Amino acid sequence: MRRRFVELFGILTLAFAGPLASLLQAQTPDTSLFRSRQWGVDFNIGSGFAGAGLIHFRSPTRALVLDFGGSVQTSTSGTTVTTSGNIVQANVSLGARRYHPFAPRVYSYRTLGIEGNYSHSFIGGATDLTVNGWSGGLFGELGAGWLVTPHLALGAAWRLSADYGWSEARQADVQQGKTHGFSVALGQVRLTGQLYF
């Protein structure tokens, strides 16, 4: 009886092994959405656009990402005392990104890396005030995308960063003080787009 049960179990296992393997293979995500040495461009969508990044794939699921961003604002006030001002911000980040396809044209990704930021603000008037700031640290990003076409993806991403920063203020070319400290930023979810070549 026991031998017959073992034989029956073996026959059933062999009978279902082929279809079961095919079913599991069909449910395995396609990891060939991208290819090694492929390039791409990462950018924000909407009013939050403040830069773009380059993507370079080292394998179908791993890539290096180099992002550049910045902004410039100027203002002039024509009251009794004319004042003017400008604010310049620039940032750069380098990270390693890992892609996780989970549907034929849908994928998630996570990025870990380092970042650096620079800011300069100037207020001109009776006495000029200049503040320069620098910061650097680590960042992590979680995102997902949908390949609308083989070359265009739309999605969203959320970023977390932890930086050490310092700044220096000068008024009429006289140093007014220095500040430094750590900061943690929980970025908002942003809409993203990617172009793949």
WOQUI-V895823 format. One record per residue. N is the residue number from 1. RES is the residue in three letters. SS is DSSP state (~ for helix, > for strand, _ for the rest). BURIAL is 1 if it has 16 or more other C-alpha atoms within 10 Angstrom, else 0. Layout:
BEGIN
n = [N,N]
res = [RES,RES]
ss = [SS,SS]
burial = [BURIAL,BURIAL]
END
This chain:
BEGIN
n = [1,2,3,4,5,6,7,8,9,10,11,12,13,14,15,16,17,18,19,20,21,22,23,24,25,26,27,28,29,30,31,32,33,34,35,36,37,38,39,40,41,42,43,44,45,46,47,48,49,50,51,52,53,54,55,56,57,58,59,60,61,62,63,64,65,66,67,68,69,70,71,72,73,74,75,76,77,78,79,80,81,82,83,84,85,86,87,88,89,90,91,92,93,94,95,96,97,98,99,100,101,102,103,104,105,106,107,108,109,110,111,112,113,114,115,116,117,118,119,120,121,122,123,124,125,126,127,128,129,130,131,132,133,134,135,136,137,138,139,140,141,142,143,144,145,146,147,148,149,150,151,152,153,154,155,156,157,158,159,160,161,162,163,164,165,166,167,168,169,170,171,172,173,174,175,176,177,178,179,180,181,182,183,184,185,186,187,188,189,190,191,192,193,194,195,196,197]
res = [MET,ARG,ARG,ARG,PHE,VAL,GLU,LEU,PHE,GLY,ILE,LEU,THR,LEU,ALA,PHE,ALA,GLY,PRO,LEU,ALA,SER,LEU,LEU,GLN,ALA,GLN,THR,PRO,ASP,THR,SER,LEU,PHE,ARG,SER,ARG,GLN,TRP,GLY,VAL,ASP,PHE,ASN,ILE,GLY,SER,GLY,PHE,ALA,GLY,ALA,GLY,LEU,ILE,HIS,PHE,ARG,SER,PRO,THR,ARG,ALA,LEU,VAL,LEU,ASP,PHE,GLY,GLY,SER,VAL,GLN,THR,SER,THR,SER,GLY,THR,THR,VAL,THR,THR,SER,GLY,ASN,ILE,VAL,GLN,ALA,ASN,VAL,SER,LEU,GLY,ALA,ARG,ARG,TYR,HIS,PRO,PHE,ALA,PRO,ARG,VAL,TYR,SER,TYR,ARG,THR,LEU,GLY,ILE,GLU,GLY,ASN,TYR,SER,HIS,SER,PHE,ILE,GLY,GLY,ALA,THR,ASP,LEU,THR,VAL,ASN,GLY,TRP,SER,GLY,GLY,LEU,PHE,GLY,GLU,LEU,GLY,ALA,GLY,TRP,LEU,VAL,THR,PRO,HIS,LEU,ALA,LEU,GLY,ALA,ALA,TRP,ARG,LEU,SER,ALA,ASP,TYR,GLY,TRP,SER,GLU,ALA,ARG,GLN,ALA,ASP,VAL,GLN,GLN,GLY,LYS,THR,HIS,GLY,PHE,SER,VAL,ALA,LEU,GLY,GLN,VAL,ARG,LEU,THR,GLY,GLN,LEU,TYR,PHE]
ss = [_,~,~,~,~,~,~,~,~,~,~,~,~,~,~,~,~,~,~,~,~,~,~,~,~,~,~,_,_,_,_,_,_,_,_,_,_,_,>,>,>,>,>,>,_,_,_,_,_,_,>,>,>,>,>,>,>,>,>,_,_,>,>,>,>,>,>,>,>,>,>,>,>,>,>,>,>,>,_,_,_,>,>,>,>,>,>,>,>,>,>,>,>,>,>,>,>,>,>,>,>,>,>,_,_,>,>,>,>,>,>,>,>,>,>,>,>,>,>,>,>,>,>,>,_,_,_,_,>,>,>,>,>,>,>,>,>,>,>,>,>,>,>,>,>,>,>,_,_,_,_,>,>,>,>,>,>,>,>,>,>,>,>,>,>,>,>,>,>,>,>,_,_,>,>,>,>,>,>,>,>,>,>,>,>,>,_,_,_,>,>,>,>,>,>,>,_]
burial = [0,0,0,0,0,0,0,0,0,0,0,0,0,0,0,0,0,0,0,0,0,0,0,0,0,0,0,0,1,1,1,0,1,1,0,0,0,0,1,1,1,1,1,1,1,0,0,0,0,1,1,1,1,1,1,1,1,0,0,1,1,1,1,1,1,1,1,1,1,1,0,0,0,0,0,0,0,0,0,0,0,0,1,0,1,0,1,0,1,1,1,1,1,1,1,1,1,1,1,1,1,0,0,0,1,1,1,1,1,1,1,1,1,1,1,1,1,1,1,1,1,1,1,1,0,0,0,0,1,1,1,1,1,1,1,1,1,1,1,1,1,1,1,1,1,1,1,0,0,0,0,1,1,1,1,1,1,1,1,0,1,1,1,0,1,0,1,1,1,1,1,0,0,0,0,0,0,0,0,0,0,0,0,0,0,0,0,0,0,1,1,1,1,1,1,1,0]
END
